[in-house]
């Protein structure tokens, strides 16, 4: 809407005519593309911020062989509970599970479930985005069909009376206008579809890298600090 308002005074210019003078498909294509780009950029910025937080030392180096009843676990839960971060929430969830169940194996199973759910959430979160990207060239093709239809109608009217010069000029204007709509809508739809697909791929890749960093950090920094289960330690 903002872009349409800005371009409205310039609707007679080539840029204004390109976005506002080619039928309804152009504004719809622009709105869908901006929505997709905005969503992907937000996901990309969020995952980048969370990846930077994953690299921090969330558990002090001196804490080792933590047992479910240790006071240090409650201290860690208190520290992580006040931070609304993905890595903090995951660590707090696992520490709480370890403290309540008294078993590192159960906490590891919960971590595996969380990892699987994270992978599924990433796939599901981009389903609507993929559909919207698929719609972009379809809108362009729809505008092409409409534009060609207008051109054919104008050409038919032009052939009906070729003796009147004014009617010939008006008919040629209608024909060229329809062709402009046909080509411009396809061009805009394809350009936005390619741009949004690239942006979505980058955002999705960043999300998967975040999930991998989370799994590696928890496996490397958390579980080695937790005391083994008594039955496991007895077997060893």
Rosetta constraint file for C-alpha pairs under 8 A:
AtomPair CA 1 CA 5 HARMONIC 6.12 0.50
AtomPair CA 2 CA 6 HARMONIC 6.15 0.50
AtomPair CA 3 CA 7 HARMONIC 6.06 0.50
AtomPair CA 4 CA 8 HARMONIC 5.85 0.50
AtomPair CA 4 CA 20 HARMONIC 7.33 0.50
AtomPair CA 4 CA 27 HARMONIC 7.79 0.50
AtomPair CA 5 CA 9 HARMONIC 7.78 0.50
AtomPair CA 6 CA 10 HARMONIC 7.78 0.50
AtomPair CA 7 CA 11 HARMONIC 6.00 0.50
AtomPair CA 7 CA 15 HARMONIC 7.95 0.50
AtomPair CA 7 CA 16 HARMONIC 5.43 0.50
AtomPair CA 7 CA 20 HARMONIC 7.81 0.50
AtomPair CA 8 CA 16 HARMONIC 6.87 0.50
AtomPair CA 8 CA 20 HARMONIC 7.62 0.50
AtomPair CA 10 CA 15 HARMONIC 7.54 0.50
AtomPair CA 10 CA 16 HARMONIC 5.18 0.50
AtomPair CA 10 CA 17 HARMONIC 7.95 0.50
AtomPair CA 11 CA 15 HARMONIC 7.42 0.50
AtomPair CA 11 CA 16 HARMONIC 3.99 0.50
AtomPair CA 11 CA 17 HARMONIC 5.21 0.50
AtomPair CA 11 CA 20 HARMONIC 6.46 0.50
AtomPair CA 11 CA 21 HARMONIC 7.16 0.50
AtomPair CA 12 CA 16 HARMONIC 6.14 0.50
AtomPair CA 12 CA 17 HARMONIC 5.91 0.50
AtomPair CA 13 CA 17 HARMONIC 5.94 0.50
AtomPair CA 14 CA 18 HARMONIC 6.00 0.50
AtomPair CA 15 CA 19 HARMONIC 6.54 0.50
AtomPair CA 16 CA 20 HARMONIC 5.69 0.50
AtomPair CA 16 CA 21 HARMONIC 7.06 0.50
AtomPair CA 17 CA 21 HARMONIC 4.30 0.50
AtomPair CA 17 CA 22 HARMONIC 6.84 0.50
AtomPair CA 18 CA 22 HARMONIC 6.28 0.50
AtomPair CA 18 CA 184 HARMONIC 6.93 0.50
AtomPair CA 19 CA 26 HARMONIC 5.74 0.50
AtomPair CA 19 CA 27 HARMONIC 6.70 0.50
AtomPair CA 20 CA 26 HARMONIC 6.92 0.50
AtomPair CA 20 CA 27 HARMONIC 6.97 0.50
AtomPair CA 22 CA 26 HARMONIC 6.39 0.50
AtomPair CA 22 CA 180 HARMONIC 7.44 0.50
AtomPair CA 22 CA 181 HARMONIC 4.85 0.50
AtomPair CA 22 CA 184 HARMONIC 7.42 0.50
AtomPair CA 22 CA 185 HARMONIC 7.12 0.50
AtomPair CA 23 CA 143 HARMONIC 7.53 0.50
AtomPair CA 23 CA 181 HARMONIC 7.15 0.50
AtomPair CA 24 CA 28 HARMONIC 6.51 0.50
AtomPair CA 25 CA 29 HARMONIC 5.93 0.50
AtomPair CA 25 CA 139 HARMONIC 6.00 0.50
AtomPair CA 25 CA 140 HARMONIC 6.99 0.50
AtomPair CA 25 CA 142 HARMONIC 7.54 0.50
AtomPair CA 25 CA 143 HARMONIC 5.90 0.50
AtomPair CA 25 CA 185 HARMONIC 6.88 0.50
AtomPair CA 26 CA 30 HARMONIC 6.13 0.50
AtomPair CA 26 CA 140 HARMONIC 7.95 0.50
AtomPair CA 26 CA 185 HARMONIC 6.15 0.50
AtomPair CA 26 CA 188 HARMONIC 7.45 0.50
AtomPair CA 27 CA 31 HARMONIC 6.05 0.50
AtomPair CA 28 CA 32 HARMONIC 6.16 0.50
AtomPair CA 29 CA 33 HARMONIC 6.05 0.50
AtomPair CA 29 CA 136 HARMONIC 5.87 0.50
AtomPair CA 29 CA 139 HARMONIC 6.61 0.50
AtomPair CA 29 CA 140 HARMONIC 7.72 0.50
AtomPair CA 29 CA 188 HARMONIC 7.63 0.50
AtomPair CA 29 CA 189 HARMONIC 6.42 0.50
AtomPair CA 30 CA 34 HARMONIC 6.09 0.50
AtomPair CA 30 CA 192 HARMONIC 8.00 0.50
AtomPair CA 31 CA 35 HARMONIC 6.19 0.50
AtomPair CA 32 CA 36 HARMONIC 6.23 0.50
AtomPair CA 32 CA 132 HARMONIC 6.81 0.50
AtomPair CA 32 CA 136 HARMONIC 7.40 0.50
AtomPair CA 33 CA 37 HARMONIC 6.08 0.50
AtomPair CA 33 CA 132 HARMONIC 7.96 0.50
AtomPair CA 33 CA 133 HARMONIC 7.45 0.50
AtomPair CA 33 CA 136 HARMONIC 7.34 0.50
AtomPair CA 33 CA 192 HARMONIC 6.16 0.50
AtomPair CA 33 CA 193 HARMONIC 7.53 0.50
AtomPair CA 33 CA 196 HARMONIC 6.86 0.50
AtomPair CA 34 CA 38 HARMONIC 5.93 0.50
AtomPair CA 35 CA 39 HARMONIC 6.22 0.50
AtomPair CA 36 CA 40 HARMONIC 6.15 0.50
AtomPair CA 36 CA 129 HARMONIC 6.18 0.50
AtomPair CA 36 CA 132 HARMONIC 7.25 0.50
AtomPair CA 36 CA 133 HARMONIC 7.52 0.50
AtomPair CA 36 CA 196 HARMONIC 6.69 0.50
AtomPair CA 37 CA 41 HARMONIC 6.01 0.50
AtomPair CA 37 CA 196 HARMONIC 6.05 0.50
AtomPair CA 37 CA 199 HARMONIC 7.04 0.50
AtomPair CA 37 CA 200 HARMONIC 7.81 0.50
AtomPair CA 38 CA 42 HARMONIC 6.21 0.50
AtomPair CA 39 CA 43 HARMONIC 6.30 0.50
AtomPair CA 40 CA 44 HARMONIC 6.01 0.50
AtomPair CA 40 CA 199 HARMONIC 6.55 0.50
AtomPair CA 40 CA 200 HARMONIC 5.63 0.50
AtomPair CA 40 CA 203 HARMONIC 5.87 0.50
AtomPair CA 41 CA 45 HARMONIC 6.05 0.50
AtomPair CA 41 CA 199 HARMONIC 7.65 0.50
AtomPair CA 41 CA 203 HARMONIC 7.13 0.50
AtomPair CA 42 CA 46 HARMONIC 6.05 0.50
AtomPair CA 43 CA 47 HARMONIC 6.07 0.50
AtomPair CA 43 CA 203 HARMONIC 6.21 0.50
AtomPair CA 43 CA 207 HARMONIC 7.75 0.50
AtomPair CA 44 CA 48 HARMONIC 6.10 0.50
AtomPair CA 44 CA 202 HARMONIC 7.52 0.50
AtomPair CA 44 CA 203 HARMONIC 4.63 0.50
AtomPair CA 44 CA 204 HARMONIC 7.76 0.50
AtomPair CA 44 CA 206 HARMONIC 6.49 0.50
AtomPair CA 44 CA 207 HARMONIC 7.40 0.50
AtomPair CA 45 CA 49 HARMONIC 6.14 0.50
AtomPair CA 46 CA 50 HARMONIC 6.16 0.50
AtomPair CA 47 CA 51 HARMONIC 6.02 0.50
AtomPair CA 47 CA 206 HARMONIC 6.24 0.50
AtomPair CA 47 CA 207 HARMONIC 5.73 0.50
AtomPair CA 47 CA 210 HARMONIC 6.31 0.50
AtomPair CA 48 CA 52 HARMONIC 6.44 0.50
AtomPair CA 48 CA 206 HARMONIC 7.05 0.50
AtomPair CA 48 CA 210 HARMONIC 7.83 0.50
AtomPair CA 49 CA 53 HARMONIC 6.54 0.50
AtomPair CA 50 CA 54 HARMONIC 6.26 0.50
AtomPair CA 50 CA 85 HARMONIC 7.03 0.50
AtomPair CA 50 CA 86 HARMONIC 6.71 0.50
AtomPair CA 50 CA 87 HARMONIC 7.47 0.50
AtomPair CA 50 CA 210 HARMONIC 7.27 0.50
AtomPair CA 51 CA 55 HARMONIC 6.90 0.50
AtomPair CA 51 CA 210 HARMONIC 5.61 0.50
AtomPair CA 51 CA 213 HARMONIC 7.21 0.50
AtomPair CA 52 CA 56 HARMONIC 7.54 0.50
AtomPair CA 53 CA 85 HARMONIC 7.94 0.50
AtomPair CA 53 CA 87 HARMONIC 7.39 0.50
AtomPair CA 54 CA 87 HARMONIC 6.05 0.50
AtomPair CA 54 CA 213 HARMONIC 7.08 0.50
AtomPair CA 54 CA 214 HARMONIC 6.70 0.50
AtomPair CA 54 CA 217 HARMONIC 7.24 0.50
AtomPair CA 55 CA 217 HARMONIC 7.99 0.50
AtomPair CA 57 CA 61 HARMONIC 7.98 0.50
AtomPair CA 58 CA 88 HARMONIC 7.73 0.50
AtomPair CA 59 CA 63 HARMONIC 7.11 0.50
AtomPair CA 59 CA 76 HARMONIC 7.51 0.50
AtomPair CA 59 CA 221 HARMONIC 7.49 0.50
AtomPair CA 59 CA 222 HARMONIC 7.54 0.50
AtomPair CA 63 CA 72 HARMONIC 7.79 0.50
AtomPair CA 63 CA 225 HARMONIC 6.80 0.50
AtomPair CA 64 CA 224 HARMONIC 7.68 0.50
AtomPair CA 64 CA 225 HARMONIC 4.44 0.50
AtomPair CA 64 CA 226 HARMONIC 6.71 0.50
AtomPair CA 64 CA 227 HARMONIC 7.88 0.50
AtomPair CA 65 CA 224 HARMONIC 7.70 0.50
AtomPair CA 65 CA 225 HARMONIC 5.07 0.50
AtomPair CA 65 CA 226 HARMONIC 5.00 0.50
AtomPair CA 65 CA 227 HARMONIC 4.47 0.50
AtomPair CA 65 CA 228 HARMONIC 7.93 0.50
AtomPair CA 66 CA 70 HARMONIC 6.44 0.50
AtomPair CA 66 CA 72 HARMONIC 7.56 0.50
AtomPair CA 66 CA 73 HARMONIC 7.34 0.50
AtomPair CA 66 CA 225 HARMONIC 5.96 0.50
AtomPair CA 66 CA 226 HARMONIC 4.66 0.50
AtomPair CA 66 CA 227 HARMONIC 5.26 0.50
AtomPair CA 67 CA 99 HARMONIC 7.70 0.50
AtomPair CA 67 CA 102 HARMONIC 7.69 0.50
AtomPair CA 67 CA 226 HARMONIC 6.42 0.50
AtomPair CA 67 CA 227 HARMONIC 5.45 0.50
AtomPair CA 68 CA 73 HARMONIC 7.32 0.50
AtomPair CA 68 CA 98 HARMONIC 6.04 0.50
AtomPair CA 68 CA 99 HARMONIC 4.17 0.50
AtomPair CA 68 CA 100 HARMONIC 7.19 0.50
AtomPair CA 68 CA 101 HARMONIC 7.92 0.50
AtomPair CA 68 CA 102 HARMONIC 5.25 0.50
AtomPair CA 68 CA 103 HARMONIC 7.87 0.50
AtomPair CA 69 CA 73 HARMONIC 7.65 0.50
AtomPair CA 69 CA 99 HARMONIC 6.52 0.50
AtomPair CA 70 CA 74 HARMONIC 7.42 0.50
AtomPair CA 71 CA 75 HARMONIC 6.41 0.50
AtomPair CA 72 CA 76 HARMONIC 6.18 0.50
AtomPair CA 73 CA 77 HARMONIC 6.15 0.50
AtomPair CA 73 CA 95 HARMONIC 6.88 0.50
AtomPair CA 73 CA 99 HARMONIC 7.55 0.50
AtomPair CA 74 CA 78 HARMONIC 6.15 0.50
AtomPair CA 75 CA 79 HARMONIC 6.30 0.50
AtomPair CA 76 CA 80 HARMONIC 6.12 0.50
AtomPair CA 76 CA 92 HARMONIC 7.65 0.50
AtomPair CA 77 CA 81 HARMONIC 5.77 0.50
AtomPair CA 77 CA 92 HARMONIC 5.57 0.50
AtomPair CA 77 CA 95 HARMONIC 7.24 0.50
AtomPair CA 77 CA 96 HARMONIC 7.49 0.50
AtomPair CA 78 CA 82 HARMONIC 6.93 0.50
AtomPair CA 79 CA 83 HARMONIC 7.47 0.50
AtomPair CA 80 CA 88 HARMONIC 5.28 0.50
AtomPair CA 80 CA 89 HARMONIC 6.91 0.50
AtomPair CA 80 CA 91 HARMONIC 7.74 0.50
AtomPair CA 80 CA 92 HARMONIC 6.15 0.50
AtomPair CA 81 CA 88 HARMONIC 7.41 0.50
AtomPair CA 81 CA 89 HARMONIC 7.19 0.50
AtomPair CA 81 CA 92 HARMONIC 6.93 0.50
AtomPair CA 83 CA 88 HARMONIC 6.51 0.50
AtomPair CA 83 CA 89 HARMONIC 7.79 0.50
AtomPair CA 84 CA 88 HARMONIC 7.01 0.50
AtomPair CA 84 CA 89 HARMONIC 6.95 0.50
AtomPair CA 85 CA 89 HARMONIC 6.04 0.50
AtomPair CA 86 CA 90 HARMONIC 6.16 0.50
AtomPair CA 87 CA 91 HARMONIC 6.11 0.50
AtomPair CA 87 CA 214 HARMONIC 6.64 0.50
AtomPair CA 88 CA 92 HARMONIC 6.04 0.50
AtomPair CA 89 CA 93 HARMONIC 6.03 0.50
AtomPair CA 90 CA 94 HARMONIC 6.27 0.50
AtomPair CA 91 CA 95 HARMONIC 6.06 0.50
AtomPair CA 91 CA 218 HARMONIC 7.35 0.50
AtomPair CA 91 CA 222 HARMONIC 7.76 0.50
AtomPair CA 92 CA 96 HARMONIC 5.97 0.50
AtomPair CA 93 CA 97 HARMONIC 6.22 0.50
AtomPair CA 94 CA 98 HARMONIC 6.12 0.50
AtomPair CA 94 CA 107 HARMONIC 5.66 0.50
AtomPair CA 94 CA 108 HARMONIC 7.93 0.50
AtomPair CA 94 CA 110 HARMONIC 7.16 0.50
AtomPair CA 94 CA 111 HARMONIC 6.94 0.50
AtomPair CA 95 CA 99 HARMONIC 6.02 0.50
AtomPair CA 95 CA 107 HARMONIC 7.63 0.50
AtomPair CA 96 CA 100 HARMONIC 6.06 0.50
AtomPair CA 97 CA 101 HARMONIC 5.83 0.50
AtomPair CA 97 CA 102 HARMONIC 7.80 0.50
AtomPair CA 97 CA 106 HARMONIC 7.56 0.50
AtomPair CA 97 CA 107 HARMONIC 5.71 0.50
AtomPair CA 97 CA 110 HARMONIC 7.98 0.50
AtomPair CA 98 CA 102 HARMONIC 5.23 0.50
AtomPair CA 98 CA 103 HARMONIC 5.63 0.50
AtomPair CA 98 CA 104 HARMONIC 5.89 0.50
AtomPair CA 98 CA 106 HARMONIC 7.22 0.50
AtomPair CA 98 CA 107 HARMONIC 5.40 0.50
AtomPair CA 99 CA 103 HARMONIC 7.88 0.50
AtomPair CA 101 CA 106 HARMONIC 7.16 0.50
AtomPair CA 102 CA 229 HARMONIC 7.66 0.50
AtomPair CA 103 CA 107 HARMONIC 6.56 0.50
AtomPair CA 103 CA 228 HARMONIC 7.59 0.50
AtomPair CA 103 CA 229 HARMONIC 5.60 0.50
AtomPair CA 104 CA 108 HARMONIC 6.14 0.50
AtomPair CA 104 CA 223 HARMONIC 7.49 0.50
AtomPair CA 104 CA 226 HARMONIC 6.76 0.50
AtomPair CA 104 CA 227 HARMONIC 7.18 0.50
AtomPair CA 104 CA 228 HARMONIC 6.23 0.50
AtomPair CA 104 CA 229 HARMONIC 6.17 0.50
AtomPair CA 105 CA 109 HARMONIC 6.27 0.50
AtomPair CA 105 CA 229 HARMONIC 7.38 0.50
AtomPair CA 106 CA 110 HARMONIC 6.29 0.50
AtomPair CA 107 CA 111 HARMONIC 6.25 0.50
AtomPair CA 108 CA 112 HARMONIC 6.28 0.50
AtomPair CA 108 CA 223 HARMONIC 7.78 0.50
AtomPair CA 109 CA 113 HARMONIC 6.28 0.50
AtomPair CA 110 CA 114 HARMONIC 6.14 0.50
AtomPair CA 111 CA 115 HARMONIC 6.13 0.50
AtomPair CA 112 CA 116 HARMONIC 6.30 0.50
AtomPair CA 113 CA 117 HARMONIC 6.16 0.50
AtomPair CA 114 CA 118 HARMONIC 6.05 0.50
AtomPair CA 115 CA 119 HARMONIC 6.38 0.50
AtomPair CA 115 CA 211 HARMONIC 7.35 0.50
AtomPair CA 115 CA 215 HARMONIC 6.97 0.50
AtomPair CA 116 CA 120 HARMONIC 6.32 0.50
AtomPair CA 117 CA 121 HARMONIC 6.00 0.50
AtomPair CA 118 CA 122 HARMONIC 6.25 0.50
AtomPair CA 118 CA 211 HARMONIC 6.95 0.50
AtomPair CA 119 CA 123 HARMONIC 6.52 0.50
AtomPair CA 119 CA 208 HARMONIC 7.43 0.50
AtomPair CA 119 CA 211 HARMONIC 7.34 0.50
AtomPair CA 120 CA 124 HARMONIC 6.16 0.50
AtomPair CA 121 CA 125 HARMONIC 5.87 0.50
AtomPair CA 122 CA 126 HARMONIC 6.80 0.50
AtomPair CA 122 CA 204 HARMONIC 7.33 0.50
AtomPair CA 122 CA 207 HARMONIC 6.93 0.50
AtomPair CA 122 CA 208 HARMONIC 7.49 0.50
AtomPair CA 123 CA 127 HARMONIC 6.78 0.50
AtomPair CA 125 CA 129 HARMONIC 7.80 0.50
AtomPair CA 126 CA 130 HARMONIC 6.10 0.50
AtomPair CA 126 CA 200 HARMONIC 7.99 0.50
AtomPair CA 126 CA 204 HARMONIC 7.80 0.50
AtomPair CA 127 CA 131 HARMONIC 6.39 0.50
AtomPair CA 128 CA 132 HARMONIC 6.20 0.50
AtomPair CA 129 CA 133 HARMONIC 6.20 0.50
AtomPair CA 129 CA 200 HARMONIC 7.89 0.50
AtomPair CA 130 CA 134 HARMONIC 6.18 0.50
AtomPair CA 130 CA 197 HARMONIC 7.92 0.50
AtomPair CA 131 CA 135 HARMONIC 6.30 0.50
AtomPair CA 132 CA 136 HARMONIC 6.61 0.50
AtomPair CA 133 CA 137 HARMONIC 7.72 0.50
AtomPair CA 133 CA 193 HARMONIC 5.49 0.50
AtomPair CA 133 CA 196 HARMONIC 6.70 0.50
AtomPair CA 133 CA 197 HARMONIC 6.84 0.50
AtomPair CA 134 CA 138 HARMONIC 6.89 0.50
AtomPair CA 134 CA 193 HARMONIC 7.24 0.50
AtomPair CA 135 CA 139 HARMONIC 6.14 0.50
AtomPair CA 136 CA 140 HARMONIC 6.49 0.50
AtomPair CA 136 CA 189 HARMONIC 5.00 0.50
AtomPair CA 136 CA 190 HARMONIC 7.06 0.50
AtomPair CA 136 CA 192 HARMONIC 7.04 0.50
AtomPair CA 136 CA 193 HARMONIC 5.72 0.50
AtomPair CA 137 CA 141 HARMONIC 6.17 0.50
AtomPair CA 137 CA 186 HARMONIC 6.74 0.50
AtomPair CA 137 CA 189 HARMONIC 4.51 0.50
AtomPair CA 137 CA 190 HARMONIC 5.28 0.50
AtomPair CA 137 CA 193 HARMONIC 6.41 0.50
AtomPair CA 138 CA 142 HARMONIC 6.13 0.50
AtomPair CA 138 CA 189 HARMONIC 7.51 0.50
AtomPair CA 139 CA 143 HARMONIC 6.19 0.50
AtomPair CA 139 CA 185 HARMONIC 7.56 0.50
AtomPair CA 139 CA 186 HARMONIC 7.74 0.50
AtomPair CA 139 CA 189 HARMONIC 6.58 0.50
AtomPair CA 140 CA 144 HARMONIC 6.23 0.50
AtomPair CA 140 CA 185 HARMONIC 4.60 0.50
AtomPair CA 140 CA 186 HARMONIC 3.96 0.50
AtomPair CA 140 CA 187 HARMONIC 7.10 0.50
AtomPair CA 140 CA 188 HARMONIC 6.84 0.50
AtomPair CA 140 CA 189 HARMONIC 4.70 0.50
AtomPair CA 140 CA 190 HARMONIC 7.18 0.50
AtomPair CA 141 CA 145 HARMONIC 6.26 0.50
AtomPair CA 141 CA 182 HARMONIC 7.92 0.50
AtomPair CA 141 CA 185 HARMONIC 7.25 0.50
AtomPair CA 141 CA 186 HARMONIC 5.66 0.50
AtomPair CA 142 CA 146 HARMONIC 6.27 0.50
AtomPair CA 143 CA 147 HARMONIC 5.94 0.50
AtomPair CA 143 CA 181 HARMONIC 6.58 0.50
AtomPair CA 143 CA 182 HARMONIC 5.65 0.50
AtomPair CA 143 CA 185 HARMONIC 5.39 0.50
AtomPair CA 143 CA 186 HARMONIC 6.90 0.50
AtomPair CA 144 CA 148 HARMONIC 6.04 0.50
AtomPair CA 144 CA 181 HARMONIC 6.63 0.50
AtomPair CA 144 CA 182 HARMONIC 3.62 0.50
AtomPair CA 144 CA 183 HARMONIC 6.29 0.50
AtomPair CA 144 CA 185 HARMONIC 6.34 0.50
AtomPair CA 144 CA 186 HARMONIC 6.21 0.50
AtomPair CA 145 CA 149 HARMONIC 6.07 0.50
AtomPair CA 145 CA 182 HARMONIC 6.66 0.50
AtomPair CA 146 CA 150 HARMONIC 6.28 0.50
AtomPair CA 146 CA 178 HARMONIC 7.74 0.50
AtomPair CA 146 CA 181 HARMONIC 7.81 0.50
AtomPair CA 146 CA 182 HARMONIC 6.90 0.50
AtomPair CA 147 CA 151 HARMONIC 6.22 0.50
AtomPair CA 147 CA 177 HARMONIC 7.78 0.50
AtomPair CA 147 CA 178 HARMONIC 4.26 0.50
AtomPair CA 147 CA 179 HARMONIC 5.66 0.50
AtomPair CA 147 CA 180 HARMONIC 7.27 0.50
AtomPair CA 147 CA 181 HARMONIC 4.97 0.50
AtomPair CA 147 CA 182 HARMONIC 4.30 0.50
AtomPair CA 148 CA 152 HARMONIC 6.08 0.50
AtomPair CA 148 CA 178 HARMONIC 5.90 0.50
AtomPair CA 148 CA 179 HARMONIC 6.05 0.50
AtomPair CA 148 CA 182 HARMONIC 5.93 0.50
AtomPair CA 149 CA 153 HARMONIC 6.15 0.50
AtomPair CA 149 CA 178 HARMONIC 7.44 0.50
AtomPair CA 150 CA 154 HARMONIC 6.11 0.50
AtomPair CA 150 CA 174 HARMONIC 7.32 0.50
AtomPair CA 150 CA 175 HARMONIC 6.90 0.50
AtomPair CA 150 CA 178 HARMONIC 5.09 0.50
AtomPair CA 151 CA 155 HARMONIC 6.01 0.50
AtomPair CA 151 CA 174 HARMONIC 6.51 0.50
AtomPair CA 151 CA 175 HARMONIC 4.19 0.50
AtomPair CA 151 CA 176 HARMONIC 6.93 0.50
AtomPair CA 151 CA 177 HARMONIC 7.36 0.50
AtomPair CA 151 CA 178 HARMONIC 4.66 0.50
AtomPair CA 151 CA 179 HARMONIC 6.12 0.50
AtomPair CA 152 CA 156 HARMONIC 6.10 0.50
AtomPair CA 152 CA 175 HARMONIC 7.13 0.50
AtomPair CA 153 CA 157 HARMONIC 6.35 0.50
AtomPair CA 153 CA 175 HARMONIC 7.90 0.50
AtomPair CA 154 CA 158 HARMONIC 6.13 0.50
AtomPair CA 154 CA 171 HARMONIC 5.42 0.50
AtomPair CA 154 CA 172 HARMONIC 7.30 0.50
AtomPair CA 154 CA 174 HARMONIC 5.50 0.50
AtomPair CA 154 CA 175 HARMONIC 5.22 0.50
AtomPair CA 155 CA 159 HARMONIC 6.30 0.50
AtomPair CA 155 CA 171 HARMONIC 6.55 0.50
AtomPair CA 155 CA 172 HARMONIC 7.39 0.50
AtomPair CA 155 CA 175 HARMONIC 6.08 0.50
AtomPair CA 156 CA 160 HARMONIC 6.42 0.50
AtomPair CA 157 CA 161 HARMONIC 7.18 0.50
AtomPair CA 157 CA 171 HARMONIC 6.66 0.50
AtomPair CA 158 CA 162 HARMONIC 6.40 0.50
AtomPair CA 158 CA 167 HARMONIC 7.15 0.50
AtomPair CA 158 CA 168 HARMONIC 5.77 0.50
AtomPair CA 158 CA 171 HARMONIC 5.12 0.50
AtomPair CA 158 CA 172 HARMONIC 7.30 0.50
AtomPair CA 161 CA 167 HARMONIC 7.46 0.50
AtomPair CA 161 CA 168 HARMONIC 7.60 0.50
AtomPair CA 162 CA 167 HARMONIC 7.58 0.50
AtomPair CA 162 CA 168 HARMONIC 6.12 0.50
AtomPair CA 163 CA 168 HARMONIC 7.90 0.50
AtomPair CA 164 CA 168 HARMONIC 6.33 0.50
AtomPair CA 165 CA 169 HARMONIC 6.27 0.50
AtomPair CA 166 CA 170 HARMONIC 6.22 0.50
AtomPair CA 167 CA 171 HARMONIC 5.96 0.50
AtomPair CA 168 CA 172 HARMONIC 6.13 0.50
AtomPair CA 169 CA 173 HARMONIC 6.20 0.50
AtomPair CA 170 CA 174 HARMONIC 6.34 0.50
AtomPair CA 171 CA 175 HARMONIC 6.21 0.50
AtomPair CA 172 CA 176 HARMONIC 6.11 0.50
AtomPair CA 173 CA 177 HARMONIC 5.96 0.50
AtomPair CA 174 CA 178 HARMONIC 6.17 0.50
AtomPair CA 175 CA 179 HARMONIC 6.36 0.50
AtomPair CA 176 CA 180 HARMONIC 6.11 0.50
AtomPair CA 177 CA 181 HARMONIC 6.31 0.50
AtomPair CA 178 CA 182 HARMONIC 6.22 0.50
AtomPair CA 179 CA 183 HARMONIC 6.20 0.50
AtomPair CA 180 CA 184 HARMONIC 5.81 0.50
AtomPair CA 181 CA 185 HARMONIC 5.91 0.50
AtomPair CA 182 CA 186 HARMONIC 6.57 0.50
AtomPair CA 183 CA 187 HARMONIC 6.16 0.50
AtomPair CA 184 CA 188 HARMONIC 6.09 0.50
AtomPair CA 185 CA 189 HARMONIC 6.10 0.50
AtomPair CA 186 CA 190 HARMONIC 6.14 0.50
AtomPair CA 187 CA 191 HARMONIC 6.13 0.50
AtomPair CA 188 CA 192 HARMONIC 6.12 0.50
AtomPair CA 189 CA 193 HARMONIC 6.00 0.50
AtomPair CA 190 CA 194 HARMONIC 6.17 0.50
AtomPair CA 191 CA 195 HARMONIC 6.20 0.50
AtomPair CA 192 CA 196 HARMONIC 5.90 0.50
AtomPair CA 193 CA 197 HARMONIC 5.97 0.50
AtomPair CA 194 CA 198 HARMONIC 6.26 0.50
AtomPair CA 195 CA 199 HARMONIC 6.26 0.50
AtomPair CA 196 CA 200 HARMONIC 5.93 0.50
AtomPair CA 197 CA 201 HARMONIC 6.10 0.50
AtomPair CA 198 CA 202 HARMONIC 6.32 0.50
AtomPair CA 199 CA 203 HARMONIC 6.24 0.50
AtomPair CA 200 CA 204 HARMONIC 5.95 0.50
AtomPair CA 201 CA 205 HARMONIC 6.00 0.50
AtomPair CA 202 CA 206 HARMONIC 6.20 0.50
AtomPair CA 203 CA 207 HARMONIC 6.28 0.50
AtomPair CA 204 CA 208 HARMONIC 6.37 0.50
AtomPair CA 205 CA 209 HARMONIC 6.19 0.50
AtomPair CA 206 CA 210 HARMONIC 6.16 0.50
AtomPair CA 207 CA 211 HARMONIC 6.31 0.50
AtomPair CA 208 CA 212 HARMONIC 6.22 0.50
AtomPair CA 209 CA 213 HARMONIC 6.10 0.50
AtomPair CA 210 CA 214 HARMONIC 6.11 0.50
AtomPair CA 211 CA 215 HARMONIC 6.29 0.50
AtomPair CA 212 CA 216 HARMONIC 6.16 0.50
AtomPair CA 213 CA 217 HARMONIC 5.98 0.50
AtomPair CA 214 CA 218 HARMONIC 6.16 0.50
AtomPair CA 215 CA 219 HARMONIC 6.09 0.50
AtomPair CA 216 CA 220 HARMONIC 5.91 0.50
AtomPair CA 217 CA 221 HARMONIC 5.57 0.50
AtomPair CA 217 CA 222 HARMONIC 7.40 0.50
AtomPair CA 218 CA 222 HARMONIC 5.01 0.50
AtomPair CA 218 CA 223 HARMONIC 6.70 0.50
AtomPair CA 219 CA 223 HARMONIC 5.67 0.50
AtomPair CA 219 CA 224 HARMONIC 7.47 0.50
AtomPair CA 220 CA 224 HARMONIC 6.62 0.50
AtomPair CA 221 CA 225 HARMONIC 6.93 0.50
AtomPair CA 222 CA 226 HARMONIC 6.80 0.50
AtomPair CA 228 CA 232 HARMONIC 6.56 0.50
AtomPair CA 228 CA 233 HARMONIC 6.10 0.50
AtomPair CA 229 CA 233 HARMONIC 6.09 0.50
AtomPair CA 230 CA 234 HARMONIC 6.03 0.50
AtomPair CA 231 CA 235 HARMONIC 6.35 0.50
AtomPair CA 232 CA 236 HARMONIC 6.37 0.50
